[in-house]
Amino acid sequence: MKNLVVKLLAIITIVTSVSSCGSDDPIAVVPPVSDVIENLQNGILNGALTESATLEASTQYSLTGQFTVVEGASLTIPAGTRIIADAGGSEVYIAVLRGAQIFINGNPSNPVVMSSASGNPGDWGGLTLCGNATTSAGVDAVAEVGDFVYGGTVDNDSSGNINYLQIVGTGAQITTESQYNGVSFYAVGSGTVVNNVAVINGKDDGVEFFGGTVSVSNLYLENNDDDSIDWTEGWNGTVSNAYISHTVPGFSTVFEGDKVNGNPKFNNITAVSTVGGTALQFKLQSGGTITGLSLSGYDIDLDMKDGGATSNVVLEAGLEAVALTDPTEPDTIDEYFYTINGANVAPTVTKSDFPWVDSDLSFESSVLQGTISGTVTLDASISYMLNSAYIVPSDAKLVIPAGTKITARDGGTGVYIAVLKGGQIEIDGTAANPVVISSAAANPGDWGGLTICGDAPTSAGVDAVAEVGGFIYGGTTEDDDSGHVKYLVIKGTGAQINSESQYNGVSLYGVGNKTELENIAVINGADDGVEFFGGTATASNLYLKDNDDDSIDWTEEWNGSVTNAYITNTVPGFSTVFEGDKDNANPTFTNITAVSTVGGTALQFKKTSGGTITGLNLIGYDFDLDMKDGGALSNVMIDGAAADATLVSGETTKYTLNSGKASTAVDISTWTWINASL
């Protein structure tokens, strides 16, 4: 039998004077111990606790059914206590009723743990607190779980305190509409102190607030099937420092706010998903004020579910909600969905801030997200996930060693690597160990791609704004150095931004000629393989396969060069091998082989664009040359002379080359690195 310490505050010792064996000494008569207390003494939580009790420290108890702490009573749970709940669904829970209190006194070395034996979602109900604070449901409201009564007029009401609690496997289903949560706060008042709570593997919400004024700090919420933080009925407390993670598909949201807007506050919220999904959802007129927000890996940052005003959601300076376009209909703006620009930053809270939480979740160190600072060097022994935007700002450097593999989440335009003007990237692959960046399926358009912005000249001017990401690029430094890219295999890029803009495999904005670009393969891109926006960059040994639009594209008077490129098209409907646009700065191309098994157009030049080509080999194209806007053939120099071409019958701008297209093909038999994969 456990040596339970019980404070029987409600029991009055009855002292009766009786005569026994001639003695006049009084005999103390103690009422019998209740069944609930006897259960506690035997390590079992079950029944209604009507008197105050303290569990024994660092001891394991069994929760075998409904355990309620009723008005006037309190339950104290010391550090290190473990409560193992039967996997009894909605019939197993702990509830602290209105007027009662709970004191969970864990510490960093010895948190209190409440869990089913297996920790599976929905095994048991969870922890519910009912208070006497205000709620829009009114005084003496009835909870959707347990029919508990809650709500009053005392906003500073205290239901006790919770410190260092880990709760696992909750969220049992009650009805088709109702479930228990990890921790439910029903009209709990601000006098209740809640710090350091972890809810893991919940079948429903992590924490939910039904009105009230309680605040919570240091929340760790991992893989809760519905919402991580949910509130309704005008809750107006604060959550400070929350780390939220999703690695299981099909969850609902990070936040779900509902009904009237009590304007709760959220400070330092980091949420990471490896499975897409929606981050913040606000129903009806709900809202809140958010600072220190970091979101990574979500398909939708903000969902104003019922068309509520985005002004209900107050974001800190620098964050902006921008309406999302429908990826299946790029000209259509979704009525309710938004991206929050500026939210994809380095985490404000990390898993390492919760060393007391017992979790085997280990993906955080391998997730690439946010904006780096200083020099960041990846580790080739780690399998990384590119989960959202990963940005290298000015004066920072990203180093990717040989053999590194990065799996890009198939999150469309929200997933990319961008090196901003003044930043550098060093991709140090080798022929034996190339760097691979690809979505898992490598389907076209799965993710954005690699964008590098430099300070070299472009006809768009100094500090031009890129069509992707709004990045700034362009300057006056022809020999600008953005680092180097060597032996890179990149797959599944080209996510659609709108009807006019897409990411490319590799986009080079105003990149200078000191940037080294060699041995790069772009495979299965939904847009271009490589595109140059002005600049002076040169590239060699390019392998470009089945990119849906152009394999090599340039504009804004790029005047660099490409040497040794092998281009292949085996999927119908691509655009061209080359697409040059705008004024002709005469870029040069040496040893270019392009092979199509599906016809199509090889070289296209728009407006007055052109270039100088030596060593061209074209096989299988319907049209060799397309002077799209009637530009002069002399703009295109092939083997030292203006293009020798004959207009195709019935066409006005498309030609067959009479010569200059049968040079020796680029030999890629030794380019075994192009076959690298995740």
N, C-alpha and C positions, 0 to 999 in steps of 0.2 A: 504494500500500500504506500502511495506516495505521501511524503510529509508536506502536505498542502497547508499553506498558511491561510487561514480563513478569518476574516473580520466579520463577526456577526453583529453588525451595527443595529440591525432591526430586532435583535433578540435581547430581551431584558432578563437578566438572571433573577429568578424568583427565590427569595429566601423565606423559608417557612419555619417557624418555631414549633418543634414537635418534641415529645418526650420519648426517648428510646432507651430502654434498659436503665431507666432511672436517671438518664442524663438530661440536663436542661440545655445542652449545646444545640445551636441551630444547624439544620441540614440544608445545604444548597441543592436546589432541584433545577437541572438544566434541561430545557426542552430538547427533544430528539433532533438530530441532524437531518436536514431535508434530503430528498433523493438527489437533487441537483448537486448539493455540496458533497454528498457521498460519492457521486459519479466523479466529481473533480478530484476527490481524494484518491480515486482509483484511476486517474489519468484519462477521464472521459468527459468530453463536453457534449451535453445533451440536456434539453429542457429549458425552463425559464428561471434565470437567476434573479432572485428577489432580494438578495442581500449582497453586500460588497465582498469580493473575493480577490485574492492575489495568487496567481499560479506560481509554481516553483521554477526558479531560474534554470536555464539550460536543460530543460526537461522536455521530453516528447509526449504530446497528448494526442488523443484520437477524437476527431469530430465525427460523431456517428449519426447526427440528425440535425434538427433545428435547435440552435442555441441562441436564446434571446436574453439580453440584459434589460430588465424592465425599469420603469420609472423609479427613481430613488436609489437604485443599485449602481455599482460600478464594478468593472473587471479590469484588473491590472495584469499586464503580461510582461514579465521581465525580459531583459536581453538574453538572446540565445535560445528562447523557447521555440519549439517546433510543434505545429499543429497539423496533423495529417488527417485530411478530410476523406471520408468514405466517398467513393465515386457513386454517389446516390442522386446526382442530378439536382433538381430544384428542391428536394427534401432535405438537403444538407447545406446549411449556411450559418453565418453568425450575424445577428442583428442587434444593434444598440438602439433601443427605442427612445422616443422623446422623453426627456427628463432623466435619462440614464447617461452614464459616461463609460468610456473605455480609455485606458492608458497603456499604449504600446510603447515600451521603453527600450527598444533596440538601440544598438550603437554600431559604429563602423566595423568593429571586430566581431560583434555578435548580433546580427540583425535578427528580428523575429521572422519566422518563415511560416506561411500558411499555404499548404499545397495538398493536392491529392497525391497518392503514392506514385502514379505515373506522370502526373502533370499534364495530362491531355486536356485540350480545350473542352469545356462543358462538363467536366467531371463533377463539379459541385457549384454551389451558388455564388459564394464570395462573401464580402463584408459589406453590410449596409448600416449607415448611421442616419438617424432621424433627429432633427432638431426643431427649434422653436423660432427660427428666423423667418423673415418674410419670403413669400413666394407668390407669384401671380396666380397660383392654384388656390390661394386663400388660406384662412386659418382652418386647422383640422382637416387638411386635405388627406386623401387616401392614396397611398403609393400603389403603383402598378404591380409591385412585387410584395407579397405577404400581407397585403391590405393594411400595412402599417400606417398609423396616423402621424402626420407631420405638419409643420408650418404654424407660425404664430406671428408675434410682433416684436420679438427680442432679437435684434440683429447681432448683438454681441453675445449671443447664447454660446455656451460651451458644452460640447459633447466629449471633452477630454483632449487627448493628444495622441498623435501617431508619429513615431520616430523610428526610422529604419525598419520598414516592413517590406518583405518580399512575398508576393501572393501569386500563385501559379495554378492554372488549369480551371479557371472559373468560367462563368457565363452560361450556366445551365438554362435550358429552354423551359419557359413556363407555359406560354401559349404561342400561337403563331405570331403574335404581336409583341410579346414581352419575354425578356430574358433578364437574368441577373447579370451584373457587371463585376469587374474585379473589385472596385470600391465604389459604392453608390452613396452620394451625399444628398439627403433629402432635407432641404431647408436648414442646413447646418450653419451655425453662426460663426462670426469672425473670432469669437473667443476660443474656438477649436484650433489647436496648433497641429499642422500637418507638414512634416518635413521628411524627405527621403523615403519615397514609396516606389517600389518596382512592381509592375503588373505584367506578367509574362504568360503567353499562350492562353489568352482569354477567348471564349467563344463569342462574346459580345464586346462591349466597350471596355476600355481600360479603366477609366474613371468617368463618372457621369455626375453632373450637378443638376439637381432639381430645385431651382431657386436658391435662396440662401445667400450668405455673404462670406463663406469660408474661403481662405486662400491656401494654396499649396505651393511648396517649393521643392525642387530637386525630384522630378518625376522621371522614371525610366520605364518606358512602355514598349514592349517587344511582342510583335506578332499577335496582336489582338484582332480577332476576325472582323469586328465591325469598326467602330470609331475608337481612336485612341483617347481623345478628350472630347466628351459630349456634354452639352448643357442645354437647358431649357428653363422656362418659367421665370425669366428675368434674373438669373444668377448674375451677380456683379462682383465676384471676388477676383483674385489674381492667381495666375500660374507663373512662377518664375523658375527658369532653368529646367527645361524638359528635353530629354533625348528620346526620340521615337523612331522605331525601325520596323520595316515591313520586308520580309523575305518570302512570304507565302502569298500566292496570287489570290485575288478575289475579295480582299478586305474592302471596307467601305471608304473611310477617310481618316486623315490625321485629326482634323477638327470637324465636329458637326455642331453648329449652333442652330437653335430653333426658337420660334415664337418671338416674343417681345425682346427688344434689345436693352439689356441691363448694362451694356458696355463693359464687359469684363476685360481685364488687362492680361496681356501675355508678354513676358519679358524673357528673351533668350530661348528661342524654340528652334531646335534642330530636328529635322525629320528626313529620314533616308529610306528610299525604297529601291529594291533591286528588281521589282516586278511591276513597275509603272503605277497606275491607279491615280486617284484624286487626293490632293493634299487637303485643302481647306474648303469646307462646304458650309454655306449659310442659307438656312431656310427662312421663308417668310420675311420678317423685318429684322432678323437677328444680325448681330455684328459684334465688334470688339475693337480694341486697340492693341496693335502688335508692334513690338520692337525687337531687334536682334533676331530676325527670322532667317533661317537657312534651310532651303528645300533642295533635295537632290533626288532625281530619279522618278519624279512623278510626271504622268502624261498631262495632267491638268493641275495647275497650281491653285486656282480659285474657281469655285462653282457657286454662283448666286442662284441656288436651286429654283427658287420661285420668282426670279426676276427682281429681287430686292436691289436697292441702289448700292453700287460699290462704295459710295461714301459712308455707308454703315460700317465698313471695314477700314479703320484708320491705320495706315501704314506709316512707318517712320520715313523721314526725308531720304530720298534716293531710291525708294521702291515705288514701282508704278504698275498698276494692273492694266494689261493690254489685252483686248479681246482676241481670242484665238480664232483662226480660220479653220474651217472643216477640211482636213487633209484629203478627203475624197471629193470635195468641191472647193478648190482653192480660192474661188471668188466669194465664198459664202462665209460670213462671220457668224460663229455660233452665238446664240442669244445669251447664254449664261456662263460660258467658259472663258477663263482668262489665264494668261501667263503673268506672273509677277516678276517684272524685270528688276534685277538687282537682288533677288532672293537666292540665286544660285551662287552663294559665296561660301567661303570656308566656314565650317561648323562653328557655331557659337557655344555649343555644348557637345561633348564627345562621350563615347562609351567609357573612356578611361576616367571620366569624372565620377564613375560609379563603381569603384573597385570592390565594394561590399556586395554587389549583385552577383549571384551565382548563375552565370549564363555561359553557354558554349558558343554563343554568336561571335564569330571571328572575322566577319567580312570587312569590318570597318577599315582595317589597315590596308586592305587591298582595293578599296573603292577610290576612284579618282573623281574629284568633284571640286567645285569652287575655284577660287583664285589663289595661286601659290604666291609665296614671297621668298626672296633670296634664291638660292640654288637648291632644287629638288632633284635628287637622283633616285630613280626607280631601281628595284632589285629584280634581276632576271629570274630569280628562283620563285618569285611570287606571281601567281596568276591574277592579274588586275582586272577590275571591272570599271569601264568608263560609264559612269552612271548618269551624268548630266553634262553641263558645260564645264570644261576644265581649261582654265585661262592662265596664260603666262603673261603678266603685265610688264610694263616697261621696267628695266633694271632687274628683272628676274630671269632665271634660266631653268629649263627642264631638260634633264639628261636621261635618255632611255638607252640602257646598255644592250649589247648584242643578245639576242635570244629572248628578249622580253615579249610576252604575249598579253595583249589587252583585249578583252571582250567588251565590245560596245553594246550597251543595252539598246534594244530595238525601239528607241523612244523618239524616233523622227528628229525634228529640228531642235529638240531640247538636249541632244547628245552630240557633242563635238569637242575638238581640241582647237583652241585659238591662241596664237602667239601674237600679242599686240605689238605695235610699233615701239621699238626700244627693247623688247624682250628677245630672248633667244631660245632655240630648241636645238638639242644635239641628239640625233638619232644615230646610234653607233652600231648598227647591224653589220654583219659580215656575210660573205657568201655562204658560209657554213651555218651561221646562226642569224638569220635576218630578224628584224622586229616585225611582228604581225599585229595589226589592229583591225578587228573585224567584228561584226555582229555574229551571234552564234550560228544563225542560218545563212549569213552572208547574202541575204536577199537585197536587191536594189532598193534604196530609199530607207533602209532600216535606221540609219543614223546620219549625222551631218557630214563629218569628214574632218580633215585637217586644214586649217586656215592660218596663213602666216602673213603678217602685215609689216611692211618695211617703210623706209624713209627715202627710197629712190624716187626719181621723177615719174610722173604720170600726167597725161593730159587732163585728168580730172582735177589736178591742182594739188597744192599743199593742204594736208589735213582733210582729204576727201573722206566721205562716209561710205563704207562698204554696203553693198546690197544685202549682205548677210550679217546679222549681229549688230549693225550700226557701228562697226569698228572704224577707227580713224587710221588712215594710211596716207602715204605719199609725202615727199619732201624734195630735197635737192641733193641728196648724197647718193651718187650713182654706185659707189662701192660700199654701200651699206651692208652690214653683216647681221643676218638674223640667225646665224648658226649653221648647222649642216644636217642634211637628211641623207643617210646612206643605208642601203639595203633595207627598204621598208616595203612590206606587203600590206595593202589596205583594201578592205572588201566591204561591200554592202552599203556604200555611201549614197549621197545625193538626195537627202530628204527634201521634200517640197515645202517651201516657205509660203508662196502664193502662186498665182497663175503665171507670174513673170520671173520668179526667183527660186533658185534651188541651191543647196550646198553642192559642192563638187567633191571628188576624191581628195585632191589637193588644190587649194585656192591660194594664189600668190598675189597679194595686193601690194604694189609698189616695192617689191622685194629687190634688193641690190645684188650686184654681181659678185660680192664676196661671200654670199650665201652659197654653200655647196649643196647641190642636188644631184645625186647619182644613184643608180640602181633602185628605182622605185617602180613598184607594180601596183596598178589600180585596177581592180577586178569587180565586175558586177555593180557598177555605179548607176544610179537612176538619172544622173545628169552627166556632166563632163568628167573625164578622167583627170586632166590637169588644166587649170585655167590661169592665165597671166593677166592681171589688171595693171597695165603699165609696168614700170620697173625695168631692170636690166638683168634679171636673173638668167642664168644658164643652167641647163639640165642635160644629163647624159644617161644613157642606158635606161630608157623607159619601156615598161611592158604594160600595155593598156588593152584589156580584154573585156568585151561586152559591156561597155559603158553606153547607156541608153541614148545619150545625146552626143556631144562631140568628144572625141578622144583627146585632142589638143585644141584648146580654145584660147584666144587672146584678144585684147582690146586696149584702148587707152594708150596706144603707141608704145606697147612693149617692144623693146629692141634687143632682147637677149638672143639666146640660141638653144636649140635642141640637137644633140648628137646621139645617134644610135637609138632609134625608137622602133619597137615592134608592136604593131597594132593589129588586133584581130576582132572581127565582128561575126558572131554566129547566131545572133538573135535578130529577127526582122524588126524594122521600125526605128533603128537608130538614126541619128541625124547625119554626122559627117566624121571623117578622119580628122580634118582640120576645119576650124572655123575662125577666120580672121575678121575683125570688125573695125570700123572707123578708119582714121588716117593711117597711112603706111609708114611705120618707122623702120621697115625692112628688117625684121628678125630673120635669122638664118637657121636652116635645117639641113643637117648632114646625115646621110644614111638613114632613110626613113622607109620602112617596109610596112605595108598595110594589106591585109588579106581579109576578104569577105566571102562567106559562103551564102550570103543572103542578099546580094546586090547592094543597092544603095548608092550614095554619093561619097566620093573620096574627099576632094579638096574644095572648100567653099570660102569665097572671099566676098565680104559685104562692103558696100560703099567704096572707098578708095584703098582699102587694105591690100596688102600683098606680102611678099617675102622672097627670100632667095633659098632655093632648094637644090641640093646636090646629092646624088645617090638615091634616087627615088625608085621604089619598086611597088607597083600597085597590081593586085590580083583580085578579080571577081566583082568589081564595082560596075553598076549600070552607067554611072557618069563619073568621069575622072575629075572634072573641074566645073565648078559653078561660080560664075562671076555674078553673084546674087543680085546686085543693084546696077549691073551694066558697067562695072569698072573695067579699065583697060587691061588686056592680056599682058601688057608690058609691066604691069605691077607685080607679076609673078615671074620670077627669073628661075629657070630650071636648067641646070648644068651650064650656066654662063650666058644664057640667052632667054629672051622673052618666050613665054610658053608657046609651043608649037601645037595648036589645037584646032579641031574642026567642030563647028557647031552641030549638035545632034539634031537630026531632022525633027521638026515639029516643036523644038525648044527655042527659047530666046536667050537663055543665059548659060545653058549647060553644054559642056564640050567633052569630046574625046581627045586625049593627048595623042598626037601622032608620033611623038618621040619623048624620051626622057623619063619613061616610067618602067623601065625594065633593067635597072641597075642590079648588081648583085645583092641578094637579100641579106638582111642582117642575120647573122648566125646566132641563134639563141640556144644552141645545143648545150652550151656550158652554163646557161642561166638556170641552174637547178633551184636556186633560191626562190624563183617565182612560184614554186609549187608548195611553199610553206603554208601552213594553216594553223588554226588554234589547236 
